[in-house]
Amino acid sequence: MLSFFKNSAGLFKKQQQDILSAAFIIGFSVAASGVLGLVRYRLLASYFGSDIKLLDSFIAASVLPDAIFEVLIFGTIALAFIPVFSQYINNDDLKKAWSLTSKMISLGLLVFAIFTIFMLFFAKQIAPLIAPGVIGEYPQSQLIIARLLQIMTVGQFFFVFSIFITGILQSFQRFLVPALASVFYNVGIILAIIFLSPALGIYAPAVGMVIGALLHLLIQIPMATSLGYKFHLDIDFKSKDVKDMFALMWPRTVALGILRLSDVINISLASLAAAGTIVAFNFAQVLQLEPVSLFAASLAQAALPALALQYNAKKFNDFKKTFTESLHQILFLILPTAAILAVLRIPVVRLVFGARELPWEVTVLTGRTLIAFSIGIAAQSVSLLLLRGYHATRDSMTPVKINIASVVINIAMSVVFIKVLHLSVIYLALAYSTANIINALLMLYVLDKKVNFNKKEVLTPAIKMILISAITAVALYIPMKFLDQLVFDTTKTVGLLLLTSLATLVGLIVYISLSIIFKVKEVAIFFNLARRVILLPAKLSKPTIPPIEVQEKT
């Protein structure tokens, strides 16, 4: 037993040196975080679904702080900080690496301090811009949204420090602790909803976001400290390292700013429809983002350090091989998931969000919106890897130009669908998916011009997997209809769960079987990974074998 805990603790410090192992560590923790995230939304629906305009207000308020944080910090850190920091590590220059980290954290804290002060004074004026429809119909919601904005912004302040620590740990190929940090973030929100809602009402989950952000930071500090990092305040705009970082960051910041602007506009447009439309759009978006975060983000995130190191070392064939393998692994996992979400949309929505307090019409609208989102899930997933491919090559301008074009298309289509044609919120999701598909195709085309991929090696497996996924969707639909009408009572949770599980199992069996028949090699890779997962408890129970050098000394 002592050996089990000792070896388990060692996992936190162990490097994940191959991309699939790193992606598994990230993916496993992201899955846990994703489950908790869905629990969080289920609790939101349960506690506040009976007052749908209140839930609309909370979701509308959460969009802006998240967008500002992602624009200023998260995306730029993941794609600009890690390649530069990794280069210093590769050159054994930790002094410069630590100095750069302290300078960037200090500047980040300064920027967010200014933003927090601005939000404290002007939140009430900002609220009508992000939810005009809700405030127009329910004027009292303006003050609620403003207060929620102010509370949530404080939580983002903690994330500024935390996300840089994440960048440090991932650059050292320690992926487990950063991945677990998101679990603790959701735990903070869940506990706040359960224990603080009776006293604070809709403000409880906002307070939970602050608590969760603090936990996200605290869990990562010990590991960063053990690697040798110590923070010291160092605001230096003139440093060459900082200037180089900003040169790499600003294009991504612009691209993310435009992308997040489209999210804010979508919520604003959704607010013009009936009460609950914001909830339906957001809940469907949350569901479609789960597989993207679990599979695509994990693999892309794990691939970035390797891609950056290979390109910096001028190992271009290794770079192309790593990118191609990561692309196929993402598609292998994401395509059947998109099919499952599209076909089993209503059962999935009911299982995840179907609290008795949530109106049935909102549940149905969420399911229909999810179909439109599922069309672009694969493209959205591939774009995450493509983006990291560009940043590994130190080309940050090309994806910005392509992102701007796709976002403009998204916004234009959304405005036409909602303001001109007065269509359902479903078409907001369709515009979003269309823009993602255009974005992915353009990014792949231009990156190919830059590095010259082997077209056959890239496209043949991808086409196979798309075809297999289409057949899987049909295979899912047939048992779902049969089981729903003749076997299970889906008015009850148990019957709904059995229906979803069995239909999904049938689809996965079809997908795996066809993948084997079509000789999709990713099947063997992930079977091997599954074997490693099964053997993990046994490895933890066995005593660690000392290195040969130690054995020779004894």
Secondary structure, 3 states (H helix, E strand, C coil): CHHHHHHHHHHHHCCCCCHHHHHHHHHHHHHHHHHHHHHHHHHHHHHHCCCHHHHHHHHHHHHHHHHHHHHHHHHHHHHHHHHHHHHHHHCCCHHHHHHHHHHHHHHHHHHHHHHHHHHHHHHHHHHHHHCHHHHHHCCCHHHHHHHHHHHHHHHHHHHHHHHHHHHHHHHCCCCHHHHHHHHHHHHHHHHHHHHHHHHHCCHHHHHHHHHHHHHHHHCCHHHHHHCCCCCCCCCCCCCHHHHHHHHHHHHHHHHHHHHHHHHHHHHHHHCCCCCCHHHHHHHHHHHHHHHHHHHHHHHHHHHHHHHHHHHHCCCHHHHHHHHHHHHHHHHHHHHHHHHHHHHCHHHHHHHHHCCCCCCHHHHHHHHHHHHHHHCCHHHHHHHHHHHHHHHHCCCCHHHHHHHHHHHHHHHHHHHHHHHHCCCCCHHHHHHHHHHHHHHHHHHHHHHHHHHCCCHHHHHHHHHHHHHHHHHHHHHHHHHHHHHHHHCCCCCCHHHHHHHHHHHHHHHHHHHHHHHHHCCCCHHHHHHHHHHHHHHHHHHHHCCCCCCHHHHHHC
